[in-house]
Amino acid sequence: MYRSHVLVCGGTGCTSSNSGAIIEALEKEIADKGLDKEIKVIKTGCFGLCALGPIMIVYPEGCFYSEVKVEDVPEIVEEHLLKGRIVTRLLYDETVVSEKEIKSLNETNFYKKQKRIALRNCGVIDPENIEEYIAYDGYQALAKCLTEMTPEDVIKVVKDSGLRGRGGGGFPTGMKWEFTSKNAADQKYVVCNADEGDPGAFMDRSVLEGDPHCIIEAMAICGYATGATEGYVYVRAEYPIAVQRLQIAIDQAREHGLLGKNIFGSGFDFDLFIRLGAGAFVCGEETALMTSIEGNRGEPRPRPPYPAVKGLFAKPTTENNVETFANIPQIILHGADFFKSMGTERSAGTKVFALGGKIKNTGLVEIPMGTTLREIIEDIGGGVPNGKKFKAAQTGGPSGGCIPASLMDTEIDYDNLTAIGCMMGSGGLIVMDEDNCMVDIAKFFLDFTVDESCGKCAPCRIGTKRLRELLEKVTDGKATMETLDEIEKLAHYIKENSLCGLGQTAPNPVLATLKFFKDEYIAHVVDKKCPAGVCKALLNYSIVADKCKGCTLCARKCPVGAISGSVKEVHTIDTTKCIKCGVCESNCKFGAIIKG
Amino acid sequence: MKTLEELLAIKAKAQANITTRESADGSADVTRIVVGMATCGIAAGARPVLNGFVDEVAKRNLKNVTVSQTGCIGMCQYEPIVEVFAPGKEKVTYIKMTPDKIARVVADHIVNGNPVTEYTVASLTE
């Protein structure tokens, strides 16, 4: 027995802020002090509060240390682990009640409103140790399915739970399974889509890194329910930690006979393989993903036939996203009603969001469906930093839309978001404040889809490029009101005529910003101004004569010599030379330089 | 894995290793054994006492018991000092603890709920 467990986050966020070195230092220091028989160091998956990484939790006290540095390790070991004195200066300040008392992490604003189903083991267990997963009810759902339930029973529970696809589409998972189960074939497949490509999204990565066994268990359950004996996890090669931990987990499951032949003596065989994606966004589309697994160039194909009829290697296939699978073991163990009791009527359960952009608590959160955007951003996310005003939240990445401040009290679920012309998407939630130009944001996402269009169909390949050119006209101040009509027409054309989801959703960011922020577009077109001060072509810096003291600082800092004036005289900017870099504005001590 | 029993056996074994982590959420009825580990405590031999408690708790496979350490309790002449916080009970303070007293404290007090009065600080005044 270890009297104390030290959990250090080994997710991608904390790893990139050097948690690997912290673990090494910790193990060395503990061994040097001769405490290695009493104190166990565990590398976990993501805790969620990535903004405060690297994160460390010390049990049994439950101390939550944030922004830990390698240099802090000797103090933590000497003071806390040896002498039992908590290192107060490293505690997450929200957990400090008084000098004597700390409160549980689950009582802090960030965690209080969360409900962790898909992320239940993330940051709790050692993902590289199958026994810890088993200790937290792991593989018991699979055992229940194989020993007590028929495949029809399993499908019924999943259907009754109301679980819908978490990859963005929101298709009922149980129905998907039922379609595959009803198609007789000599071979069927289960595919897990872990090709998480939306900029700003990292939910699936965190699940794979923090709890890889739950995906294996869920896929085996899906295989049993649908009659498949082989599964593939298609994961991005850009997720090395996730790939490594998943492989370790697969190997452990095989060793324990939880993958392979005759699992739990039921006669059911199932095995699982990893396939790496080479970084093409389109491969997140289910038909392109399967084409890529088959060893071909990742291009989509028309549906129907749907994968349930003719999927991977032309056999019936069930394809679900990582987060969808992560919910399955809990649904089987606790029943459909348990899952339905959370969320809204038509969107049961919880949803994981990756919070990013202009928000204090960047990180990973899981909330019951029906939580309002305001609660996510203000309560859990800690609000917009630097006293700036919230403008909009972008959901669903390049396929999604945005929710403006006026709709902040919308309860987040599939149908409400669709109703306001937005979409749930996979769970990326990028927060924007008054300094973000919405036209520029639309252009950013379109840049992404132009790059990532596979080129197979013309509406997407040519259409998105033309659409971007029209947006450039707006941000360059060369557009007219007719351009806006053209943008809208072309956007709808691309949506209606593209072959796959990539093209069909690519214009969404443009349409959503046009809908909610038309005034910003009009400001660019009519007034030739960018209200947020982002679009450089429309920016002009000028010097307010009353405020200028003639200190010459701006003239000296200007990289292109566009500012002239002599000492103690009012300076002027030559707008033909100015490159709008903003150096003068940030250096002026008197606030004499304004943009607009 | 051929049977559910096999899985449950692994689970039971693995769960014993993670109780340390579950005690912090405040929901479980946890008995805390706290050993004074300041300089005075360590000098008086608190480390073998701490390790002894850890071993004893592990040997008996006790659930909902944690062993942790704290700073100077304030009565340095009576170190090693061990405090036991059982849910809903008054704190019990043991003084001048040695490894050979541990088995009895765990058996009588932690398991059966009867503090070993003769080892406690209260015995001084009697």
Interface residues (C-beta under 8 A of the other chain):
Chain A: M1 Y2 R3 S4 H5 L7 K37 E38 Y59 P60 E61 G62 L82 K83 G84 R85 S104 N106 V124 I125 E131 E132 I134 A135 Y136 D137 G138 Y139 Q140 A143 T147 H256 G257 L258 N262 I263 F264 G265
Chain B: M1 K2 T3 L4 L7 I10 K11 K13 A14 Q15 A16 N17 I18 T20 R21 S23 A24 D25 G26 V30 R32 V34 V35 M37 A38 I42 L50 N51 F53 V54 D55 V57 A58 T66 V67 S68 Q69 T70 G71
